[in-house]
């Protein structure tokens, strides 16, 4: 009865000797007289096929068919799969073959009774290649082109499969073959130079093995539409004065593209020191600085920036994101608030105070003579005073009247804060007791 070889995974757990390169094992047969011959020699079959192989012994060895036996990948095949064809020839039947356990082929060997190898054959069992899919390409600083692809829906053919990336200018020129493979992974190729700008390319991938050839769809692209670049340079992260919840991030445009006409948009990601979870800031735009707010006081943050160049020489494509810059670290100032002190919720407190300040200055604008251009000092300065107010909560502001109305020195109390009058503007001062 025919022998059904086990699946590659199952067989791997039972074999008594390691599977070796089939072509190397039988190389010596080319340099010595064959004691026996296996036919067919080195067949290629589709998964699920059956095979009958015959081993014919040289008559000079004085061996009979009954003196022979077969192994497949080092495992002895059962005698019920054998058949004596004549006095010196023994066949074996293999049914429902699984994919080869190694791409160089499975080892089908004919032995004499004492275990000596008489002849061998490489058995190639697999699938024809599928057409490659998902071809994506990018150009680093418009100097080269790298492309990646996927081998197909199934991927595994169980046979050695060659992939060749080819390209040519769309309207003229000859086919070119990429030479530098695996630079960006298993299914990739790198074209280092001699690329044309302002002219589209046609790019495709051919897959071939012992069972056939498959060709991908043709991808058309312009180098200017797939440009990526180095990460932004000179990334710095610093504190924003004494603000406990903010950090300032600054960087420079990628140096390799400074001489080209293009726009850029940036992304920032940051995380706290003891976490692996990054938070991404998407709406940075094309500016080269950004302020991170809502951070934790007294905490170390790691920050990275990346760049997406687009609009190079008028290209309408979105561009491709660069790699992230190396992490840059900085810490927010520590909070000086005493533990155990009950404070109102910061968001509720700030919102209420700012609303009342706006209402107050609106009234002054309407009723006070000569105060048409009132303004509060910069928001950051106001936030700093607000945070420092916790330090001065037990101090009475110098010159401030505790009567709850404007004093002679040009200042008033509003919700416990001293407002100093400087000309027609009022500045937030120290908190009273």
C-alpha positions as CSV (number, residue, x, y, z in Angstrom):
1,X,0.0,0.0,0.0
2,X,1.3,3.5,-0.7
3,X,2.9,5.4,2.2
4,X,1.4,8.8,3.2
5,X,4.2,11.1,4.5
6,X,3.2,13.1,7.6
7,X,2.8,16.8,7.6
8,X,6.1,18.7,8.0
9,X,5.4,19.8,11.5
10,X,4.4,16.3,12.7
11,X,7.4,14.7,11.0
12,X,9.8,17.1,12.6
13,X,9.0,15.8,16.0
14,X,9.6,12.1,15.2
15,X,12.6,12.0,13.0
16,X,15.7,10.3,14.5
17,X,18.3,12.3,12.5
18,X,18.3,15.9,11.3
19,X,17.2,16.7,7.8
20,X,20.1,17.9,5.8
21,X,20.4,19.7,2.5
22,X,19.3,17.2,-0.1
23,X,21.6,18.4,-2.9
24,X,24.7,18.2,-0.6
25,X,24.0,14.6,0.6
26,X,23.9,13.2,-2.9
27,X,26.7,15.3,-4.4
28,X,29.1,12.4,-4.2
29,X,27.1,10.4,-6.7
30,X,28.4,12.7,-9.4
31,X,32.0,11.7,-8.6
32,X,31.7,7.9,-8.3
33,X,30.1,5.1,-10.2
34,X,26.5,4.8,-9.1
35,X,25.8,1.5,-7.2
36,X,22.1,2.1,-7.9
37,X,19.8,4.4,-9.7
38,X,16.5,5.9,-8.5
39,X,13.9,6.9,-11.0
40,X,12.4,9.4,-11.4
41,X,15.4,11.4,-10.3
42,X,14.7,14.7,-8.3
43,X,11.0,15.0,-9.2
44,X,9.0,18.2,-8.6
45,X,5.4,17.6,-7.4
46,X,2.4,19.6,-6.3
47,X,1.2,19.1,-2.7
48,X,-1.3,16.2,-2.5
49,X,0.4,14.3,-5.4
50,X,1.4,10.6,-5.3
51,X,4.7,9.1,-6.4
52,X,6.1,5.7,-7.2
53,X,9.9,5.6,-7.2
54,X,12.1,2.7,-8.2
55,X,15.6,1.8,-7.0
56,X,17.6,-0.4,-9.5
57,X,20.8,-1.9,-8.1
58,X,24.0,-2.4,-10.2
59,X,24.3,-6.1,-11.0
60,X,28.0,-6.0,-10.0
61,X,27.0,-5.6,-6.4
62,X,25.3,-9.0,-6.3
63,X,22.3,-7.5,-4.3
64,X,18.7,-8.6,-4.6
65,X,15.6,-6.4,-4.4
66,X,14.8,-8.1,-1.1
67,X,18.1,-6.7,0.3
68,X,16.9,-3.1,-0.1
69,X,14.9,-0.7,1.9
70,X,13.8,3.0,1.7
71,X,14.1,6.1,3.9
72,X,12.5,9.5,3.6
73,X,14.2,12.3,5.5
74,X,16.0,9.7,7.7
75,X,12.8,7.7,8.6
76,X,12.5,4.2,7.4
77,X,9.4,3.7,5.2
78,X,7.1,0.8,6.0
79,X,7.7,-2.5,4.0
80,X,4.0,-2.6,3.0
81,X,4.7,0.4,0.7
82,X,7.4,-1.6,-1.2
83,X,7.0,-3.7,-4.4
84,X,9.6,-5.9,-6.0
85,X,9.6,-5.1,-9.7
86,X,12.4,-7.6,-10.6
87,X,15.4,-9.3,-9.0
88,X,17.4,-6.0,-8.6
89,X,14.6,-3.4,-8.5
90,X,12.5,-2.3,-5.5
91,X,9.8,0.4,-5.8
92,X,8.1,2.5,-3.1
93,X,4.7,4.2,-3.3
94,X,4.1,7.5,-1.6
95,X,0.6,9.0,-1.5
96,X,-0.8,12.4,-0.7
97,X,2.5,14.1,-0.3
98,X,2.8,17.2,1.9
99,X,5.1,20.1,1.3
100,X,8.8,19.6,1.5
101,X,10.3,20.1,5.0
102,X,13.1,22.2,3.6
103,X,13.2,24.2,0.4
104,X,16.3,22.3,-0.9
105,X,14.1,19.1,-1.1
106,X,13.3,16.0,0.9
107,X,15.8,13.1,1.0
108,X,14.4,9.9,-0.6
109,X,17.2,7.3,-0.1
110,X,17.7,3.7,-1.2
111,X,19.7,1.5,1.2
112,X,21.3,-1.9,1.3
113,X,20.5,-4.3,4.1
114,X,23.5,-3.1,6.2
115,X,22.3,0.5,6.0
116,X,24.7,1.7,3.2
117,X,23.4,4.4,0.9
118,X,23.1,3.1,-2.6
119,X,21.2,6.0,-4.3
120,X,19.3,9.1,-3.4
121,X,16.8,11.5,-4.9
122,X,15.7,15.0,-4.0
123,X,12.0,15.2,-3.7
124,X,10.5,18.7,-4.3
125,X,6.9,19.0,-3.2
126,X,5.2,22.4,-3.0
127,X,3.0,25.0,-4.6
128,X,3.5,27.3,-7.6
129,X,4.1,30.9,-6.5
130,X,1.2,33.4,-6.2
131,X,1.6,36.9,-7.7
132,X,3.2,39.3,-5.2
133,X,0.9,42.0,-3.7
134,X,1.0,45.2,-1.7
135,X,4.0,46.8,-3.4
136,X,5.0,50.0,-1.5
137,X,8.1,52.1,-2.2
138,X,9.8,55.1,-0.7
139,X,12.7,57.4,-1.6
140,X,15.1,58.6,1.1
141,X,15.8,62.3,0.4
142,X,15.2,61.7,-3.3
143,X,18.5,59.9,-3.6
144,X,17.3,56.2,-3.9
145,X,14.3,54.0,-4.0
146,X,13.4,51.0,-1.7
147,X,10.4,48.8,-2.3
148,X,8.7,46.1,-0.3
149,X,6.0,43.6,-1.2
150,X,4.1,40.6,0.2
151,X,4.5,37.1,-1.4
152,X,0.8,36.5,-1.9
153,X,-2.2,35.4,0.2
154,X,-0.7,32.0,1.2
155,X,2.9,33.0,1.1
156,X,4.5,29.6,1.8
157,X,5.2,27.5,-1.3
158,X,7.5,24.9,0.4
159,X,9.9,25.4,-2.5
160,X,12.8,27.9,-3.0
161,X,11.1,30.9,-4.6
162,X,13.0,33.7,-6.3
163,X,11.6,37.3,-6.3
164,X,12.8,39.8,-8.8
165,X,11.9,43.5,-8.7
166,X,11.9,45.2,-12.1
167,X,11.3,48.8,-13.1
168,X,11.4,51.1,-16.1
169,X,10.5,54.6,-17.1
170,X,6.8,54.7,-18.0
171,X,7.0,56.0,-21.6
172,X,10.4,54.8,-22.7
173,X,13.5,53.0,-21.6
174,X,14.3,49.3,-21.1
175,X,13.5,47.0,-18.2
176,X,15.9,47.3,-15.2
177,X,16.4,44.7,-12.5
178,X,17.0,45.6,-8.9
179,X,20.1,44.0,-7.4
180,X,20.2,44.8,-3.7
181,X,17.7,42.5,-1.9
182,X,16.6,42.2,1.7
183,X,17.9,45.6,2.7
184,X,14.6,46.5,4.3
185,X,13.4,42.9,5.2
186,X,12.8,39.6,3.5
187,X,10.7,40.8,0.7
188,X,12.4,44.1,-0.3
189,X,14.9,45.5,-2.7
190,X,16.9,48.7,-2.8
191,X,17.8,50.8,-5.9
192,X,20.7,53.1,-4.7
193,X,21.1,55.6,-7.6
194,X,20.5,56.6,-11.2
195,X,16.9,57.5,-10.7
196,X,15.0,60.1,-12.8
197,X,12.8,62.9,-11.3
198,X,9.6,64.3,-12.8
199,X,9.0,61.1,-14.7
200,X,6.9,58.2,-13.5
201,X,8.2,54.7,-13.1
202,X,6.5,51.3,-13.7
203,X,7.5,48.8,-11.0
204,X,6.5,45.1,-10.7
205,X,7.8,41.9,-9.0
206,X,8.2,38.5,-10.5
207,X,8.0,35.3,-8.4
208,X,9.4,32.0,-9.8
209,X,10.0,28.5,-8.5
210,X,10.2,24.9,-9.9
211,X,6.4,24.9,-10.4
212,X,5.9,28.2,-12.3
213,X,6.1,32.0,-12.5
214,X,3.7,34.7,-11.2
215,X,3.9,38.4,-11.9
216,X,2.4,41.2,-9.7
217,X,0.3,44.1,-10.9
218,X,2.3,47.0,-12.2
219,X,2.6,50.0,-9.8
220,X,3.2,53.5,-11.3
221,X,4.9,56.1,-9.1
222,X,6.8,59.3,-9.3
223,X,9.9,59.6,-7.0
224,X,8.7,63.0,-5.8
225,X,5.5,61.5,-4.5
226,X,7.1,58.9,-2.2
227,X,9.8,61.0,-0.5
228,X,10.7,60.4,3.1
229,X,13.5,62.0,5.0
230,X,15.7,61.8,8.1
231,X,14.1,62.6,11.4
232,X,14.0,66.2,12.5
233,X,17.4,67.4,13.9
234,X,18.3,69.3,17.1
235,X,15.3,68.3,19.1
236,X,15.3,70.0,22.5
237,X,12.8,69.8,25.4
238,X,12.8,72.5,28.1
239,X,10.6,73.8,30.9
240,X,8.2,76.7,30.4
241,X,9.3,78.9,33.3
242,X,7.8,77.6,36.6
243,X,4.8,76.1,34.9
244,X,4.3,72.6,36.5
245,X,2.3,71.1,33.7
246,X,4.1,72.2,30.5
247,X,7.2,71.5,28.4
248,X,8.4,73.3,25.3
249,X,9.7,71.2,22.3
250,X,11.8,72.7,19.5
251,X,13.5,71.1,16.5
252,X,15.0,71.9,13.1
253,X,13.8,70.8,9.7
254,X,15.5,67.8,8.2
255,X,18.9,69.0,7.0
256,X,18.9,66.9,3.8
257,X,15.9,68.8,2.4
258,X,16.8,72.3,3.2
259,X,17.7,73.2,-0.4
260,X,14.5,71.7,-1.8
261,X,11.1,73.4,-2.3
262,X,8.8,71.6,0.0
263,X,6.5,71.8,2.9
264,X,6.6,69.7,6.0
265,X,4.3,68.6,8.8
266,X,5.3,67.1,12.1
267,X,4.1,64.8,14.7
268,X,5.2,64.5,18.4
269,X,4.9,61.6,20.7
270,X,5.8,61.6,24.4
271,X,5.6,59.3,27.4
272,X,6.4,59.4,31.0
273,X,9.7,57.7,32.2
274,X,8.1,54.7,33.8
275,X,5.6,53.9,30.9
276,X,5.9,52.4,27.5
277,X,2.7,54.0,26.2
278,X,3.2,56.9,23.9
279,X,0.8,59.8,23.4
280,X,0.8,61.3,19.9
281,X,0.2,65.0,19.1
282,X,-1.1,65.1,15.5
283,X,-2.0,68.8,15.0
284,X,1.5,70.3,15.1
285,X,1.4,71.5,11.4
286,X,4.5,72.8,9.8
287,X,5.9,74.8,12.8
288,X,9.1,73.7,14.4
289,X,8.1,74.1,18.0
290,X,5.3,73.0,20.2
291,X,4.2,73.3,23.8
292,X,3.0,70.2,25.6
293,X,0.4,71.0,28.3
294,X,-1.6,69.0,30.8
295,X,1.5,67.1,32.0
296,X,2.2,65.8,35.5
297,X,4.3,68.0,37.8
298,X,7.8,66.7,38.8
299,X,7.8,64.0,36.1
300,X,10.4,63.0,33.5
301,X,9.1,62.8,29.9
302,X,10.6,61.4,26.8
303,X,9.8,63.2,23.6
304,X,10.3,62.2,19.9
305,X,9.5,64.1,16.7
306,X,9.1,62.9,13.1
307,X,8.6,64.7,9.8
308,X,6.4,64.2,6.7
309,X,7.7,66.1,3.7
310,X,5.0,66.9,1.1
311,X,4.5,69.3,-1.8
312,X,8.1,68.7,-3.0
313,X,8.3,70.6,-6.3
314,X,4.5,70.8,-6.4
315,X,3.8,67.2,-5.7
316,X,0.1,66.6,-4.6
317,X,0.8,63.4,-2.7
318,X,0.7,63.3,1.1
319,X,4.3,62.2,1.6
320,X,5.7,59.5,3.9
321,X,6.5,59.8,7.6
322,X,10.2,59.7,8.6
323,X,11.5,57.6,11.5
324,X,11.1,59.1,14.9
325,X,14.0,61.1,16.3
326,X,16.0,59.8,19.2
327,X,14.2,60.3,22.5
328,X,14.9,63.5,24.3
329,X,14.1,63.8,28.0
330,X,13.2,66.7,30.3
331,X,11.2,67.0,33.6
332,X,8.4,69.3,34.6
333,X,8.9,71.4,37.8
334,X,7.9,69.8,41.1
335,X,4.7,71.1,42.7
336,X,5.3,73.0,46.0
337,X,1.8,72.3,47.3
338,X,1.8,70.8,50.8
339,X,0.3,67.3,51.0
340,X,-3.0,67.2,52.9
341,X,-4.1,70.7,51.9
342,X,-7.6,70.9,50.5
343,X,-7.7,72.9,47.3
344,X,-10.6,73.4,44.9
345,X,-10.4,71.5,41.7
346,X,-7.9,73.3,39.5
347,X,-10.0,73.3,36.4
348,X,-13.1,74.6,38.2
349,X,-11.0,77.2,40.1
350,X,-9.2,78.6,37.0
351,X,-12.3,78.7,34.9
352,X,-14.3,80.6,37.5
353,X,-11.5,83.1,38.2
354,X,-10.8,83.8,34.6
355,X,-14.5,84.3,33.8
356,X,-14.9,86.8,36.7
357,X,-11.7,88.7,35.6
358,X,-13.1,89.1,32.1
359,X,-16.4,90.3,33.5
360,X,-14.6,92.8,35.8
361,X,-12.4,94.3,33.0
362,X,-15.5,94.4,30.7
363,X,-17.2,96.6,33.3
364,X,-14.1,98.8,33.6
365,X,-13.9,99.3,29.9
366,X,-17.5,100.4,29.8
367,X,-17.4,102.8,32.8
368,X,-13.8,103.9,33.2
369,X,-12.5,106.9,31.3
370,X,-9.3,106.4,29.3
371,X,-9.1,102.6,29.5
372,X,-10.0,101.6,26.0
373,X,-7.1,99.1,25.5
374,X,-7.2,97.0,28.6
375,X,-5.5,93.6,28.6
376,X,-4.4,90.9,31.1
377,X,-0.8,90.0,31.2
378,X,0.3,87.0,29.2
379,X,-1.6,83.8,30.0
380,X,1.6,82.0,31.1
381,X,2.4,84.7,33.6
382,X,-1.1,84.5,35.0
383,X,-0.8,80.7,35.4
384,X,2.6,81.1,37.2
385,X,1.0,83.5,39.6
386,X,-1.9,81.2,40.1
387,X,0.4,78.3,41.0
388,X,2.6,80.4,43.3
389,X,-0.5,81.6,45.1
390,X,-0.4,78.4,47.1
391,X,2.9,79.5,48.6
392,X,1.5,82.9,49.6
393,X,-1.9,81.9,50.8
394,X,-0.8,82.8,54.4
395,X,0.6,86.2,53.4
396,X,-1.3,89.5,53.1
397,X,-0.5,91.2,49.8
398,X,1.5,94.4,50.3
399,X,-0.7,97.5,49.9
400,X,-3.9,95.5,49.4
401,X,-6.9,96.6,51.4
402,X,-8.8,93.8,53.2
403,X,-12.0,95.8,52.9
404,X,-12.9,94.1,49.6
405,X,-12.7,97.3,47.5
406,X,-10.1,99.3,45.6
407,X,-7.6,100.8,47.9
408,X,-5.7,104.1,47.7
409,X,-2.7,102.4,46.1
410,X,-4.7,101.3,42.9
411,X,-5.5,97.7,43.8
412,X,-8.6,95.6,44.6
413,X,-9.4,92.2,46.0
414,X,-11.2,89.7,43.7
415,X,-12.0,86.1,45.0
416,X,-9.0,86.4,47.4
417,X,-6.5,87.7,44.8
418,X,-4.8,91.1,44.7
419,X,-5.2,93.0,41.4
420,X,-2.6,95.8,41.0
421,X,-3.5,98.7,38.8
422,X,-0.7,99.7,36.3
423,X,-2.0,102.5,34.2
424,X,-5.3,101.2,32.9
425,X,-4.4,97.5,33.2
426,X,-4.7,95.3,36.2
427,X,-2.2,92.5,37.0
428,X,-2.8,89.5,39.2
429,X,-0.9,89.8,42.4
430,X,-0.4,87.7,45.6
431,X,-3.2,85.9,47.3
432,X,-4.5,87.2,50.6
433,X,-5.1,85.1,53.7
